[in-house]
């Protein structure tokens, strides 16, 4: 049997604070789905006993809520900042979409979780309500920009809102994050510009003779 040094210090379990626990939980929820994740799965992923996890939180659903807050809170902060800008609705809408792309890149695991979570729990239903509320903000800006003549009339603003959000949210399916901050900033600008070009160039009113 392997020799052990009786004088060696005991192996240490990883020390987790709540911030790291939420981060690891979000990764596991994305990999396994919330409903498919057990406290045992979280225990294995963190290296913590379940009792230690309960020391930090009330359980799995609170971890879900804390992870979702990392997407929802900044998302509505971007919306509030965009709505407060002193410009026409189309400019505020462009600022909102740009911020939405930036948030997705900066908080990819949490935004991915927000997009995937189902309404099987009260927290999941809360998340779905937040997504619908954000869509209404976008739809209202689309309607206002259309009324001001900066977007082509015709499509239902609610449909346009869902198409815009769908275009942005699809980035979560293929975007790969990086630790290179300069590259991340470049990608943020490139992706936001691409979304804005595709969306707004196609939504401009036809030129009149």
C-alpha positions in Angstrom: 0.0 0.0 0.0 1.2 3.5 -0.7 3.4 5.1 2.0 2.0 8.2 3.6 4.0 10.8 5.5 2.4 11.1 9.0 4.0 14.6 9.3 2.4 15.9 6.0 -0.5 18.3 6.4 -3.9 16.9 5.5 -5.1 17.6 2.0 -7.3 20.7 1.9 -10.7 20.8 0.3 -11.2 23.8 -2.0 -12.3 26.9 -0.1 -15.5 28.3 -1.7 -17.2 31.6 -1.2 -20.7 32.2 -2.4 -19.5 34.0 -5.6 -17.5 30.9 -6.7 -20.2 28.6 -5.7 -22.7 30.4 -7.9 -20.3 30.4 -10.8 -19.7 26.6 -10.6 -23.5 26.0 -10.1 -24.3 28.0 -13.3 -21.8 25.8 -15.2 -23.4 22.6 -14.0 -26.9 23.9 -14.6 -26.0 24.7 -18.2 -24.3 21.3 -18.7 -27.0 19.1 -17.1 -30.1 21.3 -17.0 -31.5 22.6 -13.8 -34.0 19.8 -13.4 -31.3 17.2 -14.2 -28.9 18.6 -11.5 -28.9 17.2 -8.0 -27.3 18.5 -4.9 -24.9 15.5 -5.2 -23.9 16.8 -8.7 -23.1 20.2 -7.2 -21.2 18.6 -4.4 -19.0 16.7 -6.8 -18.5 19.8 -9.0 -17.4 22.0 -6.1 -15.7 19.4 -4.0 -17.8 20.5 -1.1 -20.0 18.4 1.1 -23.7 19.1 0.7 -23.8 20.4 4.2 -21.1 23.0 3.3 -23.2 24.1 0.3 -26.2 24.5 2.6 -24.0 26.6 4.8 -23.8 29.2 2.0 -27.3 28.9 0.5 -30.8 27.5 1.1 -30.3 25.0 -1.7 -30.4 24.4 -5.4 -33.1 26.9 -6.2 -31.5 29.8 -4.4 -28.3 29.0 -6.4 -30.4 29.2 -9.6 -31.8 32.6 -8.6 -28.4 34.0 -7.7 -27.0 32.8 -11.0 -29.9 34.3 -13.0 -29.6 37.6 -11.1 -26.1 37.9 -12.7 -27.9 38.1 -16.1 -31.2 39.8 -15.2 -29.9 42.7 -13.1 -27.3 44.0 -15.6 -29.8 43.4 -18.5 -32.3 45.7 -16.9 -29.6 48.2 -16.0 -28.7 48.4 -19.7 -32.4 48.9 -20.5 -32.7 51.7 -17.9 -29.6 53.4 -19.2 -30.8 53.2 -22.8 -34.2 54.5 -22.0 -32.7 57.5 -20.2 -30.6 58.6 -23.2 -31.7 62.0 -24.7 -32.1 60.9 -28.3 -34.6 59.5 -30.6 -36.0 56.0 -30.0 -33.9 54.4 -32.8 -30.7 55.6 -31.1 -31.9 54.3 -27.7 -32.8 51.0 -29.3 -29.3 50.7 -30.9 -27.7 51.4 -27.6 -29.9 48.7 -25.9 -29.0 46.1 -28.5 -25.3 47.0 -28.2 -25.5 46.6 -24.4 -27.3 43.4 -24.8 -24.5 41.9 -26.9 -21.9 43.2 -24.5 -23.7 41.6 -21.6 -23.9 38.3 -23.4 -20.2 38.3 -23.9 -19.3 39.4 -20.4 -21.8 37.1 -18.6 -22.1 34.3 -21.1 -22.8 31.4 -18.6 -25.5 33.4 -16.8 -27.2 34.6 -19.9 -27.1 31.1 -21.4 -28.8 29.9 -18.2 -31.4 32.6 -18.5 -32.2 31.5 -22.0 -32.4 27.8 -21.1 -34.2 27.8 -17.8 -37.7 26.4 -17.8 -40.7 27.3 -15.8 -40.7 24.2 -13.6 -40.0 26.2 -10.4 -41.0 29.5 -9.1 -37.5 30.9 -9.9 -37.8 29.6 -13.4 -41.2 31.2 -13.8 -39.7 34.5 -12.5 -37.0 34.3 -15.1 -39.5 33.8 -17.9 -41.4 36.9 -16.6 -38.2 38.9 -16.7 -37.5 37.9 -20.3 -41.0 38.9 -21.3 -40.7 42.2 -19.6 -37.4 42.9 -21.4 -39.1 42.0 -24.7 -41.8 44.6 -24.0 -39.2 47.3 -23.5 -37.7 46.5 -26.8 -41.1 46.3 -28.5 -42.1 49.7 -27.1 -38.8 51.2 -28.5 -39.5 49.7 -31.9 -43.0 51.1 -31.9 -41.7 54.6 -30.9 -39.0 54.5 -33.5 -41.5 53.4 -36.2 -43.8 56.3 -35.2 -40.8 58.7 -35.5 -40.2 57.4 -39.1 -36.8 55.8 -38.3 -37.9 52.3 -38.8 -40.1 50.9 -41.6 -43.8 50.5 -40.7 -45.4 47.2 -41.0 -44.0 44.4 -38.8 -45.6 44.0 -35.3 -43.2 45.6 -32.8 -43.6 42.5 -30.6 -42.4 40.4 -33.5 -39.5 42.7 -34.2 -38.5 42.6 -30.6 -38.4 38.8 -30.6 -36.4 38.7 -33.8 -33.9 41.2 -32.4 -33.5 39.3 -29.2 -33.4 36.0 -31.1 -30.5 37.3 -33.2 -28.6 38.5 -30.1 -29.3 35.4 -28.0 -28.3 33.0 -30.8 -24.7 34.2 -30.2 -24.8 32.2 -26.9 -24.9 29.0 -29.0 -21.6 29.4 -30.7 -19.6 32.2 -29.1 -16.4 31.1 -27.3 -15.2 33.2 -24.4 -11.6 34.1 -24.0 -9.4 35.4 -21.2 -7.8 37.9 -23.6 -9.4 41.2 -22.6 -8.3 43.0 -25.7 -9.8 40.3 -27.9 -13.0 40.2 -25.9 -13.4 43.9 -26.4 -12.8 43.6 -30.1 -15.3 40.8 -30.4 -17.9 42.7 -28.5 -17.6 45.6 -30.9 -17.5 43.4 -34.0 -20.6 41.4 -32.9 -22.6 44.4 -31.9 -21.8 46.1 -35.2 -22.8 43.0 -37.1 -26.1 42.7 -35.3 -26.9 46.4 -35.7 -26.1 46.4 -39.4 -28.2 43.4 -40.2 -31.1 44.6 -38.1 -31.2 48.3 -38.8 -30.1 48.4 -42.4 -32.9 46.0 -43.1 -35.4 48.0 -41.1 -34.8 51.4 -42.6 -37.7 52.9 -44.6 -37.4 52.7 -48.3 -35.9 55.8 -49.9 -38.5 58.0 -51.5 -37.9 59.5 -55.0 
